Amino acid sequence: MHHLIRLAVAAVFACLAGAALADPPHPNLYKGERLVPIEVLPGKPVQLKGWTRDGKGLVYSLHVRAGEKVGVNFWTPSRFTYLVMFDVSKTDEDAFYSSDDDGNVKVLPVAKNTTWLIRPYYSRVARRRGLGAPYTVTLDIRP
């Protein structure tokens, strides 16, 4: 009986290890966030609209290819709402783009095939007198 339990436990761990290898690593989602895969075709801009507040909102994943350039245009009426982007292939959790530092309009070159996470967020230092803020992100892939 103990042998069967050991085999079952080993099988469960093998399945978990296989699942962990299949999913690319990425910064953790905050409680209340949902991951939404998006596709942007070259020459066909995509507009993402939403609402973000205190870690609650959407985080988008976008597969990009080496040699492409991704145009980013971020708009929000709130001075406490920002956009950050992460490369899931990197082991650190530092953003490679932040609207706070890099501006709301930017063209980002893609060095290698990878997946980017795109996170609009409402700053935690803002006074909490509202329900958050709306945003619009326009993404345009150029070959």
PyMOL commands that place a pseudoatom at each C-alpha (Angstrom):
pseudoatom trace, name=CA, resn=MET, resi=1, chain=A, elem=C, hetatm=0, pos=[0.000, 0.000, 0.000]
pseudoatom trace, name=CA, resn=HIS, resi=2, chain=A, elem=C, hetatm=0, pos=[2.796, 2.411, 0.872]
pseudoatom trace, name=CA, resn=HIS, resi=3, chain=A, elem=C, hetatm=0, pos=[4.403, 1.630, -2.485]
pseudoatom trace, name=CA, resn=LEU, resi=4, chain=A, elem=C, hetatm=0, pos=[1.229, 2.724, -4.314]
pseudoatom trace, name=CA, resn=ILE, resi=5, chain=A, elem=C, hetatm=0, pos=[1.066, 5.948, -2.306]
pseudoatom trace, name=CA, resn=ARG, resi=6, chain=A, elem=C, hetatm=0, pos=[4.714, 6.702, -3.135]
pseudoatom trace, name=CA, resn=LEU, resi=7, chain=A, elem=C, hetatm=0, pos=[4.039, 6.076, -6.828]
pseudoatom trace, name=CA, resn=ALA, resi=8, chain=A, elem=C, hetatm=0, pos=[0.996, 8.349, -6.753]
pseudoatom trace, name=CA, resn=VAL, resi=9, chain=A, elem=C, hetatm=0, pos=[2.939, 11.130, -5.013]
pseudoatom trace, name=CA, resn=ALA, resi=10, chain=A, elem=C, hetatm=0, pos=[5.800, 10.762, -7.514]
pseudoatom trace, name=CA, resn=ALA, resi=11, chain=A, elem=C, hetatm=0, pos=[3.336, 10.969, -10.409]
pseudoatom trace, name=CA, resn=VAL, resi=12, chain=A, elem=C, hetatm=0, pos=[1.776, 14.136, -9.008]
pseudoatom trace, name=CA, resn=PHE, resi=13, chain=A, elem=C, hetatm=0, pos=[5.197, 15.781, -8.597]
pseudoatom trace, name=CA, resn=ALA, resi=14, chain=A, elem=C, hetatm=0, pos=[6.187, 14.746, -12.123]
pseudoatom trace, name=CA, resn=CYS, resi=15, chain=A, elem=C, hetatm=0, pos=[3.019, 16.336, -13.507]
pseudoatom trace, name=CA, resn=LEU, resi=16, chain=A, elem=C, hetatm=0, pos=[3.611, 19.518, -11.531]
pseudoatom trace, name=CA, resn=ALA, resi=17, chain=A, elem=C, hetatm=0, pos=[7.210, 19.731, -12.722]
pseudoatom trace, name=CA, resn=GLY, resi=18, chain=A, elem=C, hetatm=0, pos=[6.106, 19.249, -16.333]
pseudoatom trace, name=CA, resn=ALA, resi=19, chain=A, elem=C, hetatm=0, pos=[3.475, 21.966, -16.007]
pseudoatom trace, name=CA, resn=ALA, resi=20, chain=A, elem=C, hetatm=0, pos=[6.012, 24.342, -14.473]
pseudoatom trace, name=CA, resn=LEU, resi=21, chain=A, elem=C, hetatm=0, pos=[8.367, 23.811, -17.405]
pseudoatom trace, name=CA, resn=ALA, resi=22, chain=A, elem=C, hetatm=0, pos=[5.597, 24.423, -19.940]
pseudoatom trace, name=CA, resn=ASP, resi=23, chain=A, elem=C, hetatm=0, pos=[4.617, 27.850, -18.600]
pseudoatom trace, name=CA, resn=PRO, resi=24, chain=A, elem=C, hetatm=0, pos=[7.086, 30.695, -19.068]
pseudoatom trace, name=CA, resn=PRO, resi=25, chain=A, elem=C, hetatm=0, pos=[8.030, 32.526, -15.881]
pseudoatom trace, name=CA, resn=HIS, resi=26, chain=A, elem=C, hetatm=0, pos=[6.520, 35.952, -15.376]
pseudoatom trace, name=CA, resn=PRO, resi=27, chain=A, elem=C, hetatm=0, pos=[6.065, 38.514, -12.642]
pseudoatom trace, name=CA, resn=ASN, resi=28, chain=A, elem=C, hetatm=0, pos=[3.365, 37.432, -10.237]
pseudoatom trace, name=CA, resn=LEU, resi=29, chain=A, elem=C, hetatm=0, pos=[-0.099, 38.758, -10.784]
pseudoatom trace, name=CA, resn=TYR, resi=30, chain=A, elem=C, hetatm=0, pos=[-1.556, 40.766, -7.943]
pseudoatom trace, name=CA, resn=LYS, resi=31, chain=A, elem=C, hetatm=0, pos=[-4.728, 39.635, -6.235]
pseudoatom trace, name=CA, resn=GLY, resi=32, chain=A, elem=C, hetatm=0, pos=[-7.628, 40.584, -8.475]
pseudoatom trace, name=CA, resn=GLU, resi=33, chain=A, elem=C, hetatm=0, pos=[-5.614, 40.797, -11.719]
pseudoatom trace, name=CA, resn=ARG, resi=34, chain=A, elem=C, hetatm=0, pos=[-6.412, 38.649, -14.730]
pseudoatom trace, name=CA, resn=LEU, resi=35, chain=A, elem=C, hetatm=0, pos=[-4.019, 37.661, -17.510]
pseudoatom trace, name=CA, resn=VAL, resi=36, chain=A, elem=C, hetatm=0, pos=[-5.379, 38.295, -21.015]
pseudoatom trace, name=CA, resn=PRO, resi=37, chain=A, elem=C, hetatm=0, pos=[-3.428, 37.079, -24.065]
pseudoatom trace, name=CA, resn=ILE, resi=38, chain=A, elem=C, hetatm=0, pos=[-3.579, 39.494, -27.003]
pseudoatom trace, name=CA, resn=GLU, resi=39, chain=A, elem=C, hetatm=0, pos=[-2.412, 39.327, -30.603]
pseudoatom trace, name=CA, resn=VAL, resi=40, chain=A, elem=C, hetatm=0, pos=[-1.246, 42.300, -32.595]
pseudoatom trace, name=CA, resn=LEU, resi=41, chain=A, elem=C, hetatm=0, pos=[-0.675, 41.769, -36.313]
pseudoatom trace, name=CA, resn=PRO, resi=42, chain=A, elem=C, hetatm=0, pos=[1.884, 43.934, -38.123]
pseudoatom trace, name=CA, resn=GLY, resi=43, chain=A, elem=C, hetatm=0, pos=[0.195, 46.994, -39.611]
pseudoatom trace, name=CA, resn=LYS, resi=44, chain=A, elem=C, hetatm=0, pos=[-3.038, 46.458, -37.648]
pseudoatom trace, name=CA, resn=PRO, resi=45, chain=A, elem=C, hetatm=0, pos=[-2.901, 48.464, -34.401]
pseudoatom trace, name=CA, resn=VAL, resi=46, chain=A, elem=C, hetatm=0, pos=[-4.802, 47.144, -31.393]
pseudoatom trace, name=CA, resn=GLN, resi=47, chain=A, elem=C, hetatm=0, pos=[-6.394, 49.373, -28.774]
pseudoatom trace, name=CA, resn=LEU, resi=48, chain=A, elem=C, hetatm=0, pos=[-6.734, 48.089, -25.209]
pseudoatom trace, name=CA, resn=LYS, resi=49, chain=A, elem=C, hetatm=0, pos=[-9.173, 49.936, -22.973]
pseudoatom trace, name=CA, resn=GLY, resi=50, chain=A, elem=C, hetatm=0, pos=[-9.817, 49.263, -19.340]
pseudoatom trace, name=CA, resn=TRP, resi=51, chain=A, elem=C, hetatm=0, pos=[-9.950, 50.398, -15.755]
pseudoatom trace, name=CA, resn=THR, resi=52, chain=A, elem=C, hetatm=0, pos=[-7.297, 49.786, -13.122]
pseudoatom trace, name=CA, resn=ARG, resi=53, chain=A, elem=C, hetatm=0, pos=[-7.166, 50.265, -9.373]
pseudoatom trace, name=CA, resn=ASP, resi=54, chain=A, elem=C, hetatm=0, pos=[-5.036, 48.960, -6.532]
pseudoatom trace, name=CA, resn=GLY, resi=55, chain=A, elem=C, hetatm=0, pos=[-3.749, 45.856, -8.314]
pseudoatom trace, name=CA, resn=LYS, resi=56, chain=A, elem=C, hetatm=0, pos=[-7.125, 45.012, -9.777]
pseudoatom trace, name=CA, resn=GLY, resi=57, chain=A, elem=C, hetatm=0, pos=[-7.341, 44.976, -13.515]
pseudoatom trace, name=CA, resn=LEU, resi=58, chain=A, elem=C, hetatm=0, pos=[-6.067, 43.266, -16.591]
pseudoatom trace, name=CA, resn=VAL, resi=59, chain=A, elem=C, hetatm=0, pos=[-2.497, 42.278, -17.429]
pseudoatom trace, name=CA, resn=TYR, resi=60, chain=A, elem=C, hetatm=0, pos=[-1.932, 41.544, -21.105]
pseudoatom trace, name=CA, resn=SER, resi=61, chain=A, elem=C, hetatm=0, pos=[0.511, 39.043, -22.623]
pseudoatom trace, name=CA, resn=LEU, resi=62, chain=A, elem=C, hetatm=0, pos=[1.879, 39.671, -26.111]
pseudoatom trace, name=CA, resn=HIS, resi=63, chain=A, elem=C, hetatm=0, pos=[4.183, 37.401, -28.132]
pseudoatom trace, name=CA, resn=VAL, resi=64, chain=A, elem=C, hetatm=0, pos=[6.755, 39.437, -30.072]
pseudoatom trace, name=CA, resn=ARG, resi=65, chain=A, elem=C, hetatm=0, pos=[9.343, 38.421, -32.681]
pseudoatom trace, name=CA, resn=ALA, resi=66, chain=A, elem=C, hetatm=0, pos=[12.955, 39.462, -33.128]
pseudoatom trace, name=CA, resn=GLY, resi=67, chain=A, elem=C, hetatm=0, pos=[13.354, 42.408, -35.487]
pseudoatom trace, name=CA, resn=GLU, resi=68, chain=A, elem=C, hetatm=0, pos=[9.891, 43.853, -34.904]
pseudoatom trace, name=CA, resn=LYS, resi=69, chain=A, elem=C, hetatm=0, pos=[9.303, 47.279, -33.433]
pseudoatom trace, name=CA, resn=VAL, resi=70, chain=A, elem=C, hetatm=0, pos=[6.337, 47.801, -31.142]
pseudoatom trace, name=CA, resn=GLY, resi=71, chain=A, elem=C, hetatm=0, pos=[4.787, 51.252, -30.995]
pseudoatom trace, name=CA, resn=VAL, resi=72, chain=A, elem=C, hetatm=0, pos=[3.202, 51.998, -27.619]
pseudoatom trace, name=CA, resn=ASN, resi=73, chain=A, elem=C, hetatm=0, pos=[0.817, 54.866, -26.980]
pseudoatom trace, name=CA, resn=PHE, resi=74, chain=A, elem=C, hetatm=0, pos=[-0.540, 55.067, -23.421]
pseudoatom trace, name=CA, resn=TRP, resi=75, chain=A, elem=C, hetatm=0, pos=[-3.273, 57.473, -22.338]
pseudoatom trace, name=CA, resn=THR, resi=76, chain=A, elem=C, hetatm=0, pos=[-5.032, 58.057, -19.022]
pseudoatom trace, name=CA, resn=PRO, resi=77, chain=A, elem=C, hetatm=0, pos=[-6.623, 61.111, -17.421]
pseudoatom trace, name=CA, resn=SER, resi=78, chain=A, elem=C, hetatm=0, pos=[-5.028, 60.180, -14.077]
pseudoatom trace, name=CA, resn=ARG, resi=79, chain=A, elem=C, hetatm=0, pos=[-1.588, 61.377, -13.101]
pseudoatom trace, name=CA, resn=PHE, resi=80, chain=A, elem=C, hetatm=0, pos=[-1.342, 58.335, -10.788]
pseudoatom trace, name=CA, resn=THR, resi=81, chain=A, elem=C, hetatm=0, pos=[-1.837, 55.663, -13.474]
pseudoatom trace, name=CA, resn=TYR, resi=82, chain=A, elem=C, hetatm=0, pos=[1.113, 54.159, -15.316]
pseudoatom trace, name=CA, resn=LEU, resi=83, chain=A, elem=C, hetatm=0, pos=[2.003, 51.433, -17.786]
pseudoatom trace, name=CA, resn=VAL, resi=84, chain=A, elem=C, hetatm=0, pos=[4.865, 48.973, -17.252]
pseudoatom trace, name=CA, resn=MET, resi=85, chain=A, elem=C, hetatm=0, pos=[6.087, 46.150, -19.465]
pseudoatom trace, name=CA, resn=PHE, resi=86, chain=A, elem=C, hetatm=0, pos=[8.071, 43.034, -18.572]
pseudoatom trace, name=CA, resn=ASP, resi=87, chain=A, elem=C, hetatm=0, pos=[9.954, 40.464, -20.672]
pseudoatom trace, name=CA, resn=VAL, resi=88, chain=A, elem=C, hetatm=0, pos=[9.026, 37.008, -19.326]
pseudoatom trace, name=CA, resn=SER, resi=89, chain=A, elem=C, hetatm=0, pos=[12.235, 35.455, -20.652]
pseudoatom trace, name=CA, resn=LYS, resi=90, chain=A, elem=C, hetatm=0, pos=[14.317, 37.449, -18.160]
pseudoatom trace, name=CA, resn=THR, resi=91, chain=A, elem=C, hetatm=0, pos=[14.857, 36.098, -14.671]
pseudoatom trace, name=CA, resn=ASP, resi=92, chain=A, elem=C, hetatm=0, pos=[14.702, 39.484, -12.969]
pseudoatom trace, name=CA, resn=GLU, resi=93, chain=A, elem=C, hetatm=0, pos=[11.360, 41.154, -12.393]
pseudoatom trace, name=CA, resn=ASP, resi=94, chain=A, elem=C, hetatm=0, pos=[12.438, 44.619, -13.538]
pseudoatom trace, name=CA, resn=ALA, resi=95, chain=A, elem=C, hetatm=0, pos=[10.278, 46.355, -16.114]
pseudoatom trace, name=CA, resn=PHE, resi=96, chain=A, elem=C, hetatm=0, pos=[12.034, 47.226, -19.378]
pseudoatom trace, name=CA, resn=TYR, resi=97, chain=A, elem=C, hetatm=0, pos=[9.475, 49.965, -20.062]
pseudoatom trace, name=CA, resn=SER, resi=98, chain=A, elem=C, hetatm=0, pos=[7.667, 52.311, -17.690]
pseudoatom trace, name=CA, resn=SER, resi=99, chain=A, elem=C, hetatm=0, pos=[5.514, 55.220, -18.823]
pseudoatom trace, name=CA, resn=ASP, resi=100, chain=A, elem=C, hetatm=0, pos=[6.663, 57.057, -15.705]
pseudoatom trace, name=CA, resn=ASP, resi=101, chain=A, elem=C, hetatm=0, pos=[10.309, 57.031, -16.881]
pseudoatom trace, name=CA, resn=ASP, resi=102, chain=A, elem=C, hetatm=0, pos=[10.044, 56.454, -20.636]
pseudoatom trace, name=CA, resn=GLY, resi=103, chain=A, elem=C, hetatm=0, pos=[7.032, 58.598, -21.511]
pseudoatom trace, name=CA, resn=ASN, resi=104, chain=A, elem=C, hetatm=0, pos=[3.592, 57.654, -22.765]
pseudoatom trace, name=CA, resn=VAL, resi=105, chain=A, elem=C, hetatm=0, pos=[4.604, 57.260, -26.418]
pseudoatom trace, name=CA, resn=LYS, resi=106, chain=A, elem=C, hetatm=0, pos=[7.510, 55.014, -27.340]
pseudoatom trace, name=CA, resn=VAL, resi=107, chain=A, elem=C, hetatm=0, pos=[8.732, 52.642, -30.060]
pseudoatom trace, name=CA, resn=LEU, resi=108, chain=A, elem=C, hetatm=0, pos=[10.343, 49.547, -28.547]
pseudoatom trace, name=CA, resn=PRO, resi=109, chain=A, elem=C, hetatm=0, pos=[12.666, 47.307, -30.593]
pseudoatom trace, name=CA, resn=VAL, resi=110, chain=A, elem=C, hetatm=0, pos=[12.331, 43.538, -30.115]
pseudoatom trace, name=CA, resn=ALA, resi=111, chain=A, elem=C, hetatm=0, pos=[15.721, 41.822, -29.731]
pseudoatom trace, name=CA, resn=LYS, resi=112, chain=A, elem=C, hetatm=0, pos=[14.489, 38.200, -29.560]
pseudoatom trace, name=CA, resn=ASN, resi=113, chain=A, elem=C, hetatm=0, pos=[11.351, 36.108, -29.759]
pseudoatom trace, name=CA, resn=THR, resi=114, chain=A, elem=C, hetatm=0, pos=[9.684, 36.354, -26.371]
pseudoatom trace, name=CA, resn=THR, resi=115, chain=A, elem=C, hetatm=0, pos=[6.506, 37.276, -24.527]
pseudoatom trace, name=CA, resn=TRP, resi=116, chain=A, elem=C, hetatm=0, pos=[5.879, 40.656, -22.971]
pseudoatom trace, name=CA, resn=LEU, resi=117, chain=A, elem=C, hetatm=0, pos=[3.555, 41.334, -20.071]
pseudoatom trace, name=CA, resn=ILE, resi=118, chain=A, elem=C, hetatm=0, pos=[1.800, 44.699, -20.262]
pseudoatom trace, name=CA, resn=ARG, resi=119, chain=A, elem=C, hetatm=0, pos=[0.456, 46.003, -16.946]
pseudoatom trace, name=CA, resn=PRO, resi=120, chain=A, elem=C, hetatm=0, pos=[-1.502, 49.241, -16.516]
pseudoatom trace, name=CA, resn=TYR, resi=121, chain=A, elem=C, hetatm=0, pos=[-1.575, 50.117, -12.831]
pseudoatom trace, name=CA, resn=TYR, resi=122, chain=A, elem=C, hetatm=0, pos=[-2.870, 52.722, -10.424]
pseudoatom trace, name=CA, resn=SER, resi=123, chain=A, elem=C, hetatm=0, pos=[-0.082, 53.907, -8.124]
pseudoatom trace, name=CA, resn=ARG, resi=124, chain=A, elem=C, hetatm=0, pos=[-0.334, 52.912, -4.470]
pseudoatom trace, name=CA, resn=VAL, resi=125, chain=A, elem=C, hetatm=0, pos=[0.932, 56.349, -3.404]
pseudoatom trace, name=CA, resn=ALA, resi=126, chain=A, elem=C, hetatm=0, pos=[-2.148, 58.050, -4.842]
pseudoatom trace, name=CA, resn=ARG, resi=127, chain=A, elem=C, hetatm=0, pos=[-4.845, 59.175, -2.462]
pseudoatom trace, name=CA, resn=ARG, resi=128, chain=A, elem=C, hetatm=0, pos=[-7.593, 56.598, -2.517]
pseudoatom trace, name=CA, resn=ARG, resi=129, chain=A, elem=C, hetatm=0, pos=[-10.456, 58.959, -3.211]
pseudoatom trace, name=CA, resn=GLY, resi=130, chain=A, elem=C, hetatm=0, pos=[-11.633, 57.246, -6.323]
pseudoatom trace, name=CA, resn=LEU, resi=131, chain=A, elem=C, hetatm=0, pos=[-12.218, 53.864, -7.794]
pseudoatom trace, name=CA, resn=GLY, resi=132, chain=A, elem=C, hetatm=0, pos=[-9.090, 53.984, -9.941]
pseudoatom trace, name=CA, resn=ALA, resi=133, chain=A, elem=C, hetatm=0, pos=[-8.676, 55.281, -13.438]
pseudoatom trace, name=CA, resn=PRO, resi=134, chain=A, elem=C, hetatm=0, pos=[-9.453, 54.423, -17.056]
pseudoatom trace, name=CA, resn=TYR, resi=135, chain=A, elem=C, hetatm=0, pos=[-6.677, 53.866, -19.582]
pseudoatom trace, name=CA, resn=THR, resi=136, chain=A, elem=C, hetatm=0, pos=[-6.146, 53.267, -23.270]
pseudoatom trace, name=CA, resn=VAL, resi=137, chain=A, elem=C, hetatm=0, pos=[-3.106, 51.502, -24.698]
pseudoatom trace, name=CA, resn=THR, resi=138, chain=A, elem=C, hetatm=0, pos=[-2.571, 51.423, -28.453]
pseudoatom trace, name=CA, resn=LEU, resi=139, chain=A, elem=C, hetatm=0, pos=[-0.053, 48.850, -29.706]
pseudoatom trace, name=CA, resn=ASP, resi=140, chain=A, elem=C, hetatm=0, pos=[1.259, 48.873, -33.252]
pseudoatom trace, name=CA, resn=ILE, resi=141, chain=A, elem=C, hetatm=0, pos=[3.749, 46.281, -34.514]
pseudoatom trace, name=CA, resn=ARG, resi=142, chain=A, elem=C, hetatm=0, pos=[6.035, 47.380, -37.307]
pseudoatom trace, name=CA, resn=PRO, resi=143, chain=A, elem=C, hetatm=0, pos=[8.255, 44.921, -39.190]
for i in range(1, 143): cmd.bond("trace and resi %d" % i, "trace and resi %d" % (i + 1))
show_as sticks, trace
zoom trace
